[in-house]
């Protein structure tokens, strides 16, 4: 029988996959700010590892290189890949890496843009094209019919999966599958042994139907960083208090409770009368550092940085202003997908 391991985000990385914004998407109205944010993310990653950067065509690549060069010298370890894509949420359409019998396996789940909310035909074809790229061609791509997004899956790297009921059990993903069937699919594909479900927690303005990567994340196999709210006048108060109680009740595989690191919900960020789903928990772990989304919040940004440093004492915490991303209802983790070091061998 084969053995599969779902690798934790802190597993040693070759690099990170991103898809650069282009004018044919909703980014068009805020392109300058979006590109500034992307340039900061690419620069921070490329100082420590590689960036696999999707662009539309040669003209788009030349533009991106120009944007990057005005802010930072373009490092040699940025690898451009030209292909069509609908949008830039690489976390949710990018391949998920597991180890099968010690070798990397790239999982290509079906992506339907969070229950058919947007067009996704091109995004859903990205992994098939990436698997043919020189850097990745030595790997096996396994395409699965299960509708699943990377932002809905969080692992400790030791056989435990953390996820949310609101997302994975939503009939807009896999309407014919009950909870038990979804658990079976996840155990088969990812090799996880335990699945911890959160029944509470959701951010206003979140198109993903409560992805776990906006709510609670593993910092190591024994610790969880999570979004908290102590303001009883906030519309998120009851749900996040209930989620906190659930997290306190969870146990590690050895029966011990998790160490919990609460991070406050950022102050309201609104646009056109709607609240945006800002979350400090949407961070990205890379080699030796954590890229932390911040929102020019003088009160809560410093608290988030302090709590993240406590949760990741051996990592550098690198704040990235993600107001441009949150204007499109996502943040830093949503636009990135880590690539473990075993995947690229050339």
C-alpha positions as CSV (number, residue, x, y, z in Angstrom):
1,X,0.0,0.0,0.0
2,X,1.3,3.4,-0.9
3,X,2.2,6.0,1.7
4,X,1.2,9.7,1.3
5,X,2.3,12.7,3.3
6,X,0.7,16.1,3.1
7,X,3.6,18.4,3.6
8,X,3.4,21.3,6.0
9,X,4.0,24.8,4.7
10,X,7.2,25.1,6.8
11,X,8.6,22.2,4.9
12,X,11.8,23.3,3.0
13,X,10.8,25.1,-0.2
14,X,12.2,25.4,-3.7
15,X,9.9,28.4,-4.2
16,X,6.5,29.9,-4.5
17,X,4.0,30.1,-7.3
18,X,2.2,33.4,-8.1
19,X,0.1,34.7,-11.0
20,X,0.7,38.4,-11.8
21,X,-2.5,40.6,-12.1
22,X,-3.5,41.6,-15.6
23,X,-5.9,44.2,-17.0
24,X,-8.5,41.6,-18.1
25,X,-9.6,41.0,-14.5
26,X,-11.2,42.9,-11.7
27,X,-7.6,44.1,-10.8
28,X,-7.9,46.6,-13.7
29,X,-9.4,49.4,-11.5
30,X,-6.6,49.1,-8.9
31,X,-3.7,47.9,-11.0
32,X,-0.9,50.2,-9.8
33,X,-1.5,49.4,-6.1
34,X,-1.9,45.7,-6.9
35,X,1.4,45.6,-8.8
36,X,3.2,47.4,-6.0
37,X,2.0,44.8,-3.6
38,X,2.9,41.9,-5.9
39,X,6.4,43.5,-6.4
40,X,6.9,43.5,-2.6
41,X,5.8,39.9,-2.3
42,X,8.0,38.7,-5.1
43,X,11.0,40.7,-3.8
44,X,10.6,39.3,-0.3
45,X,10.3,35.7,-1.5
46,X,13.1,35.9,-4.1
47,X,15.6,37.0,-1.5
48,X,15.2,33.5,0.1
49,X,14.0,31.2,-2.6
50,X,12.6,31.0,-6.1
51,X,9.5,32.5,-7.6
52,X,7.5,30.7,-10.3
53,X,5.6,33.6,-11.8
54,X,2.7,33.2,-14.3
55,X,2.2,35.9,-16.9
56,X,0.0,36.1,-20.0
57,X,2.5,36.5,-22.8
58,X,5.8,38.1,-23.7
59,X,4.4,41.6,-23.6
60,X,3.0,41.0,-20.1
61,X,6.3,39.5,-19.0
62,X,8.2,42.6,-20.2
63,X,5.9,44.8,-18.3
64,X,6.3,42.8,-15.1
65,X,10.1,42.9,-15.5
66,X,9.8,46.7,-15.9
67,X,7.7,47.0,-12.8
68,X,10.0,44.8,-10.7
69,X,13.1,46.6,-11.9
70,X,11.8,50.0,-10.8
71,X,11.5,48.7,-7.2
72,X,14.1,46.0,-6.9
73,X,16.7,44.4,-9.3
74,X,15.1,41.4,-10.9
75,X,16.8,38.4,-9.4
76,X,17.8,35.5,-11.6
77,X,15.6,33.1,-9.6
78,X,12.4,34.5,-10.8
79,X,11.1,32.1,-13.4
80,X,8.4,33.3,-15.8
81,X,5.8,31.0,-17.3
82,X,3.6,32.4,-20.1
83,X,0.0,31.0,-20.1
84,X,-3.6,32.2,-20.0
85,X,-5.4,32.4,-16.6
86,X,-8.6,33.9,-15.4
87,X,-7.4,35.4,-12.1
88,X,-4.5,35.4,-9.6
89,X,-5.6,33.3,-6.6
90,X,-2.8,30.7,-6.9
91,X,-3.5,29.2,-3.5
92,X,-6.8,27.8,-4.8
93,X,-6.0,26.6,-8.3
94,X,-2.3,25.8,-7.9
95,X,-1.2,22.2,-7.4
96,X,-0.9,20.8,-3.9
97,X,2.2,18.7,-3.1
98,X,2.2,15.5,-1.2
99,X,4.9,12.9,-0.9
100,X,4.0,9.5,-2.2
101,X,6.4,6.8,-1.1
102,X,9.0,9.4,-0.6
103,X,8.6,11.2,-3.9
104,X,6.6,14.3,-4.7
105,X,3.2,14.0,-6.2
106,X,1.4,17.1,-7.6
107,X,-2.4,17.0,-6.9
108,X,-4.6,18.8,-9.3
109,X,-8.0,19.2,-7.7
110,X,-10.9,20.6,-9.6
111,X,-11.3,24.4,-9.2
112,X,-14.8,25.9,-9.7
113,X,-14.1,29.4,-8.4
114,X,-15.6,28.9,-4.9
115,X,-18.8,27.3,-6.1
116,X,-19.2,28.9,-9.5
117,X,-19.0,32.5,-8.4
118,X,-16.7,33.5,-11.2
119,X,-15.2,32.1,-14.4
120,X,-12.5,29.5,-13.8
121,X,-11.9,27.4,-17.0
122,X,-8.4,28.8,-17.6
123,X,-7.4,28.6,-13.9
124,X,-8.5,25.0,-13.7
125,X,-6.2,24.2,-16.6
126,X,-3.1,25.8,-15.2
127,X,-1.7,22.7,-13.4
128,X,-1.8,20.6,-16.6
129,X,0.3,23.2,-18.4
130,X,2.6,23.7,-15.5
131,X,3.3,20.0,-15.3
132,X,4.9,20.2,-18.8
133,X,7.3,23.0,-17.8
134,X,11.0,22.2,-17.8
135,X,11.2,22.8,-14.0
136,X,8.3,20.5,-13.2
137,X,8.3,17.9,-16.0
138,X,9.9,15.2,-13.9
139,X,6.9,15.0,-11.5
140,X,3.7,13.1,-11.7
141,X,0.5,15.2,-11.8
142,X,-2.6,13.5,-10.4
143,X,-5.9,15.0,-11.5
144,X,-8.8,14.5,-9.2
145,X,-12.5,15.3,-9.7
146,X,-13.0,16.4,-6.1
147,X,-13.7,20.2,-6.0
148,X,-11.2,21.6,-3.6
149,X,-9.1,24.7,-3.0
150,X,-5.7,25.0,-1.3
151,X,-7.0,27.7,1.0
152,X,-9.4,25.3,2.6
153,X,-6.7,22.8,3.7
154,X,-4.3,23.3,6.6
155,X,-1.9,20.6,7.8
156,X,0.6,20.1,10.6
157,X,2.7,17.9,8.4
158,X,2.1,15.0,10.7
159,X,-1.1,13.6,9.4
160,X,-3.6,16.1,10.8
161,X,-5.8,18.3,8.6
162,X,-7.6,21.4,9.9
163,X,-10.6,22.7,7.8
164,X,-14.0,24.3,8.0
165,X,-17.5,22.8,7.6
166,X,-18.9,26.0,6.0
167,X,-16.5,25.5,3.0
168,X,-16.0,21.8,2.5
169,X,-19.6,20.8,3.2
170,X,-21.0,23.6,1.1
171,X,-23.2,22.0,-1.7
172,X,-21.7,24.5,-4.2
173,X,-18.5,22.3,-4.3
174,X,-19.3,18.6,-4.2
175,X,-23.2,18.4,-3.9
176,X,-23.3,14.6,-4.2
177,X,-20.8,14.0,-1.4
178,X,-21.7,13.8,2.3
179,X,-19.1,14.6,5.0
180,X,-17.9,11.0,5.4
181,X,-17.3,10.7,1.6
182,X,-15.4,13.9,1.6
183,X,-13.3,12.7,4.5
184,X,-12.5,9.5,2.6
185,X,-11.5,11.5,-0.5
186,X,-9.2,13.7,1.6
187,X,-7.6,10.8,3.4
188,X,-7.0,9.0,0.1
189,X,-5.6,12.0,-1.8
190,X,-3.6,13.7,1.0
191,X,-2.7,10.7,3.2
192,X,-4.0,12.5,6.4
193,X,-5.1,10.4,9.3
194,X,-7.0,13.0,11.4
195,X,-9.4,15.7,10.1
196,X,-10.3,18.5,12.6
197,X,-13.4,20.4,11.6
198,X,-14.3,23.9,12.7
199,X,-18.1,24.7,12.6
200,X,-17.8,28.4,13.3
201,X,-15.9,31.4,11.9
202,X,-16.5,33.4,8.7
203,X,-15.4,36.9,7.6
204,X,-17.7,39.3,5.9
205,X,-16.9,39.8,2.2
206,X,-15.2,36.4,1.9
207,X,-16.0,34.8,-1.4
208,X,-14.4,31.5,-0.3
209,X,-17.1,30.4,2.1
210,X,-14.8,30.5,5.2
211,X,-11.4,29.1,4.0
212,X,-9.4,28.0,6.9
213,X,-6.4,30.1,5.8
214,X,-8.4,33.3,6.8
215,X,-9.3,31.9,10.3
216,X,-6.7,29.5,11.9
217,X,-3.3,28.2,10.8
218,X,-0.7,25.8,12.2
219,X,2.6,27.5,13.3
220,X,4.1,24.2,14.1
221,X,2.6,20.7,14.9
222,X,1.7,21.9,18.4
223,X,0.6,25.5,17.8
224,X,-2.3,27.3,16.1
225,X,-2.5,31.0,15.2
226,X,-6.1,32.2,14.9
227,X,-8.2,35.2,14.3
228,X,-9.9,36.5,17.4
229,X,-12.4,39.2,18.3
230,X,-13.1,40.6,21.7
231,X,-15.3,43.5,20.6
232,X,-18.9,42.4,21.3
233,X,-20.2,45.2,19.0
234,X,-18.4,43.6,16.0
235,X,-20.6,41.5,13.7
236,X,-17.9,38.8,13.8
237,X,-17.9,38.6,17.6
238,X,-20.2,35.6,18.2
239,X,-18.8,33.5,15.4
240,X,-15.1,34.1,16.3
241,X,-15.8,33.5,20.0
242,X,-17.4,30.2,19.1
243,X,-14.5,29.3,16.9
244,X,-12.1,30.1,19.7
245,X,-13.9,27.7,22.0
246,X,-13.7,25.0,19.3
247,X,-9.9,25.6,19.0
248,X,-9.5,25.3,22.8
249,X,-11.3,22.0,22.8
250,X,-9.1,20.5,20.0
251,X,-6.4,18.0,20.9
252,X,-3.2,17.0,19.3
253,X,-2.7,13.3,18.4
254,X,-1.0,12.8,21.8
255,X,-4.1,14.2,23.6
256,X,-2.5,17.5,24.6
257,X,-4.2,20.8,23.8
258,X,-2.7,23.1,21.2
259,X,-0.8,26.2,22.1
260,X,-3.0,29.0,20.8
261,X,-1.9,32.4,19.6
262,X,-4.8,34.8,19.1
263,X,-4.5,37.7,16.7
264,X,-7.1,40.4,16.7
265,X,-9.4,41.1,13.8
266,X,-8.2,44.2,12.0
267,X,-10.3,47.3,12.3
268,X,-13.1,47.6,9.7
269,X,-11.8,48.1,6.1
270,X,-14.8,49.0,4.0
271,X,-15.2,49.8,0.3
272,X,-18.5,51.0,-1.3
273,X,-20.3,50.3,1.9
274,X,-19.1,46.7,2.2
275,X,-16.7,45.3,4.7
276,X,-13.6,43.6,3.3
277,X,-12.3,40.2,4.7
278,X,-9.0,41.5,6.1
279,X,-7.2,38.8,8.1
280,X,-3.7,38.6,9.6
281,X,-4.0,34.8,9.6
282,X,-3.6,34.8,5.8
283,X,0.2,34.8,6.1
284,X,2.8,32.8,4.0
285,X,5.6,30.7,5.5
286,X,8.7,30.6,3.4
287,X,12.3,29.5,4.2
288,X,13.3,31.3,7.4
289,X,10.6,33.9,7.3
290,X,6.9,34.6,7.5
291,X,5.3,37.1,5.1
292,X,2.5,38.8,7.2
293,X,-0.3,40.8,5.6
294,X,-0.8,44.2,7.3
295,X,-3.4,46.9,6.6
296,X,-2.0,50.2,7.8
297,X,-3.8,49.6,11.1
298,X,-1.8,51.5,13.7
299,X,-3.6,49.7,16.5
300,X,-3.6,46.1,15.4
301,X,-0.8,45.7,12.9
302,X,1.9,45.9,15.7
303,X,-0.1,43.4,17.8
304,X,-0.2,41.0,14.8
305,X,3.5,41.3,14.3
306,X,4.2,40.7,18.0
307,X,2.0,37.6,18.1
308,X,3.4,36.2,14.9
309,X,6.9,36.6,16.3
310,X,5.9,34.7,19.4
311,X,4.4,31.9,17.3
312,X,7.4,31.8,14.9
313,X,10.4,32.6,17.2
314,X,12.9,31.3,14.7
315,X,11.5,33.1,11.7
316,X,11.8,36.7,10.5
317,X,8.4,38.4,10.3
318,X,8.1,40.5,7.2
319,X,5.1,42.8,7.0
320,X,3.6,43.3,3.6
321,X,0.9,46.0,3.0
322,X,-2.0,44.0,1.5
323,X,-4.7,46.7,1.3
324,X,-4.6,46.3,-2.5
325,X,-5.2,42.6,-2.2
326,X,-8.0,42.8,0.3
327,X,-9.8,45.2,-2.0
328,X,-10.3,42.2,-4.3
329,X,-11.5,40.1,-1.3
330,X,-8.2,38.1,-0.8
331,X,-4.8,38.5,0.9
332,X,-1.2,37.3,0.8
333,X,-1.7,33.6,1.3
334,X,-4.5,33.5,-1.2
335,X,-2.2,34.7,-4.1
336,X,0.6,32.3,-3.3
337,X,1.3,28.5,-3.3
338,X,4.5,27.1,-1.9
339,X,6.5,24.5,-3.9
340,X,8.5,22.0,-1.8
341,X,12.2,21.6,-2.6
342,X,11.8,18.0,-3.8
343,X,9.6,19.1,-6.7
344,X,12.2,20.9,-8.7
345,X,15.4,18.9,-9.3
346,X,16.9,20.5,-12.4
